[in-house]
Amino acid sequence: MSFIHPSAIVSPKAKIGKNCYIGAFSTIGDDVILRDGVRLESHVVIDGKTTIGEETKIFPFVLIGLAPQDFKHGGEPTAAEIGKRNHIREFVTIHRGTKGGGGLTKIGDDNLFMAQAHVAHDCRIGNEVIMANAATLAGHVEIADRANIGAYSGIHQFCRIGFEAFVGGYSVVVKDAMPFATIQGNHAKCYGLNRVGMKRRGYAKSIIKDLNHAFHLLLTAKLNTTQATERIKNEIKDCAEVDLLVKFIESSQRGVVK
């Protein structure tokens, strides 16, 4: 049985799974789907065509699925999808998509959104991502798995944050952040490989050595990006992590943070 506090306003059209908890003064709209085990502590607003995945925990004063902050949005039906086991802390805002951006804001599983973080329309976030307090994504941002966005950082629209990238606090990111990189500043600069994060996650020394060499070629070898990526492909073989780094750089539309 799910629990719904008497003060909560839950549309009879909403779909509520098993063992959900809807706390005091929460509001759930017509097209909302809460999967099994979702917990809304209190004062949570979920509207629009929004799906919340299993065992996601949402803290007070969170707003999910409201209209995007985009003048081009004309009220057309768009959606937001939140995956499983996410922790969404106080005052987080996550807006649904826009027609011009694909119509969907999508978040994966096992992410942590600390207090006051903001996810704008049409963003795509992977799994095991951490967004620290008041970290802000503009529209159409893509965040790969296990990336970490520091407190009070801002990510420009259409930027990508690569796999396991670390963005330091108070940064302004206006280009793509490379996988495994540490970046920080306004405007952000890349300070090399995120060695601490890689060691904590148990990467082999050989992989760390190969990636460290790749970042040397990209950042300190006095090569342009095209020259550096060619050197990387010629000098580092049989390393999937380096291949991921090169593919990310070559597919960038905005250029990468260096």
C-alpha positions in Angstrom: 0.0 0.0 0.0 1.2 3.5 -0.8 0.8 6.3 1.7 -0.6 9.7 0.6 -0.8 12.5 3.2 -4.3 14.0 3.6 -2.9 17.4 2.7 -1.3 16.3 -0.6 -3.1 17.0 -3.9 -2.8 14.0 -6.2 -4.7 13.9 -9.5 -6.9 10.9 -9.9 -5.4 10.5 -13.3 -1.8 10.1 -11.9 -0.4 6.6 -11.8 1.0 5.7 -8.3 3.1 2.5 -7.9 3.3 0.2 -4.9 4.9 1.3 -1.6 5.1 5.0 -2.6 5.1 7.7 0.0 3.7 11.1 -0.8 4.3 13.6 1.9 2.4 16.6 3.2 1.4 19.4 0.8 2.8 17.7 -2.3 1.1 18.2 -5.6 1.0 15.5 -8.3 -0.4 16.3 -11.8 -2.5 14.4 -14.2 0.2 12.8 -16.4 2.6 11.9 -13.6 3.8 8.3 -13.1 5.5 7.3 -9.9 7.1 3.9 -10.1 7.2 1.5 -7.1 8.9 2.7 -3.9 9.1 6.5 -4.8 9.3 8.7 -1.7 8.3 12.4 -1.7 9.1 13.9 1.7 6.8 17.0 1.6 6.0 20.1 -0.4 7.1 18.4 -3.7 5.5 19.5 -7.0 5.6 17.1 -10.0 3.7 18.1 -13.1 3.6 17.5 -16.8 4.2 14.2 -18.5 6.7 13.1 -15.9 7.9 9.6 -14.9 9.8 9.0 -11.6 11.7 5.7 -11.5 11.7 3.1 -8.7 13.0 3.9 -5.2 13.8 7.5 -6.1 13.8 9.7 -3.0 12.8 13.4 -3.4 13.2 15.9 -0.6 11.1 19.0 0.3 10.5 21.9 -2.1 11.6 20.1 -5.3 9.9 20.9 -8.6 10.0 18.4 -11.5 8.3 18.5 -14.9 7.2 22.1 -14.9 7.3 24.1 -18.2 10.8 25.0 -19.5 12.3 28.4 -19.1 12.3 29.0 -22.9 10.3 31.6 -24.8 10.0 29.2 -27.7 7.9 26.8 -25.6 4.3 27.3 -26.6 2.7 24.9 -24.1 3.1 21.8 -26.4 3.2 18.5 -24.6 6.8 17.5 -23.6 8.2 15.2 -21.0 10.7 14.5 -18.2 11.9 11.0 -17.3 13.8 10.3 -14.1 15.4 6.9 -13.6 15.8 4.6 -10.6 17.3 5.2 -7.1 18.0 8.9 -7.6 18.4 11.2 -4.6 17.0 14.7 -5.3 17.6 17.1 -2.5 15.9 20.3 -1.4 14.9 23.0 -3.9 16.1 21.1 -7.0 14.4 22.1 -10.2 14.1 19.8 -13.2 12.2 21.1 -16.2 10.6 19.1 -19.0 11.8 19.3 -22.6 10.9 21.5 -25.6 9.7 20.6 -29.0 12.8 22.0 -30.7 15.1 20.0 -28.4 13.5 16.6 -28.8 10.8 17.0 -26.3 12.4 15.2 -23.4 14.6 15.9 -20.3 16.0 12.5 -19.4 17.9 11.4 -16.2 19.4 8.0 -15.6 19.8 5.9 -12.4 21.6 6.3 -9.1 22.3 10.1 -9.4 22.7 12.6 -6.6 21.3 16.1 -7.0 22.3 18.2 -4.0 20.2 21.2 -2.8 19.3 23.9 -5.3 20.8 22.2 -8.4 19.0 23.0 -11.6 18.5 20.8 -14.7 17.1 22.8 -17.7 15.0 21.6 -20.6 16.2 18.8 -22.9 19.2 17.9 -20.8 20.4 14.3 -20.8 22.1 12.9 -17.7 23.6 9.4 -17.4 24.1 7.3 -14.3 25.9 7.8 -11.0 26.3 11.6 -11.7 26.8 14.0 -8.8 25.6 17.6 -9.1 26.7 19.5 -6.0 24.8 22.4 -4.4 23.4 25.0 -6.8 25.2 23.4 -9.9 23.3 24.6 -12.9 22.8 23.1 -16.4 21.5 25.3 -19.2 19.3 23.6 -21.9 20.4 20.7 -24.0 23.4 19.8 -21.8 24.7 16.2 -21.9 26.3 14.6 -18.8 28.0 11.2 -19.2 28.0 8.5 -16.5 29.9 9.2 -13.2 30.7 12.8 -13.9 30.9 15.2 -11.0 29.7 18.8 -11.2 31.0 21.1 -8.4 28.9 23.5 -6.4 27.7 26.7 -8.0 29.1 25.7 -11.4 27.3 26.7 -14.6 27.3 24.6 -17.8 26.5 26.5 -21.0 23.7 25.2 -23.3 24.7 22.3 -25.7 27.9 21.5 -23.8 28.8 17.9 -23.0 30.5 16.7 -19.8 32.4 13.5 -20.5 32.6 10.2 -18.7 34.0 10.6 -15.1 35.0 14.2 -15.7 35.3 16.4 -12.6 34.2 20.0 -12.8 35.4 22.0 -9.9 33.2 24.3 -7.9 32.3 27.8 -9.1 33.3 26.9 -12.7 31.8 28.3 -15.9 32.0 25.7 -18.7 31.4 26.9 -22.2 33.0 24.0 -24.2 32.9 20.3 -23.8 34.7 18.8 -20.8 36.7 15.8 -21.8 36.3 12.3 -20.2 38.5 11.7 -17.2 39.5 15.3 -17.0 39.7 17.8 -14.2 38.5 21.2 -15.2 37.9 24.4 -13.2 37.6 28.2 -13.4 35.8 31.0 -15.2 36.0 30.3 -18.0 37.0 26.7 -17.1 40.4 25.3 -18.0 41.6 21.7 -18.1 44.2 20.8 -15.5 44.8 17.3 -16.7 43.7 13.8 -15.8 41.5 13.2 -12.7 44.0 10.9 -11.2 42.4 10.9 -7.7 39.1 9.8 -9.1 40.6 7.1 -11.2 42.6 5.7 -8.3 39.5 5.7 -6.1 37.6 3.7 -8.8 40.3 1.1 -9.1 41.7 1.8 -12.6 44.8 -0.1 -13.5 48.1 1.7 -13.4 48.7 1.0 -17.1 45.4 2.8 -18.0 46.2 5.8 -15.8 49.7 6.0 -17.4 48.2 5.9 -21.0 45.6 8.5 -20.2 48.2 10.7 -18.5 50.3 10.6 -21.7 47.2 11.4 -23.8 46.5 14.5 -21.6 50.2 15.5 -21.9 49.9 15.5 -25.7 46.6 17.5 -25.5 47.6 20.1 -23.0 51.4 20.6 -22.7 53.0 19.3 -25.9 52.4 22.5 -27.8 50.2 20.7 -30.4 46.8 21.8 -31.6 43.9 19.4 -30.9 44.0 17.7 -34.3 47.8 17.1 -34.1 47.4 15.9 -30.5 44.7 13.4 -31.3 46.7 12.0 -34.2 49.7 11.5 -31.9 47.5 9.8 -29.4 46.1 7.3 -31.9 49.6 6.5 -33.2 51.3 6.2 -29.8 48.7 4.6 -27.5 47.2 1.3 -28.6 44.7 -1.1 -27.1 43.3 1.2 -24.4 39.5 1.6 -24.4 39.6 4.6 -22.1 42.0 6.5 -24.5 39.8 5.5 -27.5 36.8 6.9 -25.6 38.7 10.2 -25.0 39.7 10.5 -28.7 36.1 9.7 -29.9 34.7 12.3 -27.6 37.1 15.0 -28.9 36.5 14.1 -32.5 32.8 14.3 -32.1 32.7 17.6 -30.3 30.7 20.4 -31.9 31.8 23.2 -29.5 35.4 22.3 -29.1 36.9 20.9 -25.8 38.1 22.6 -22.7 41.9 22.8 -22.8 
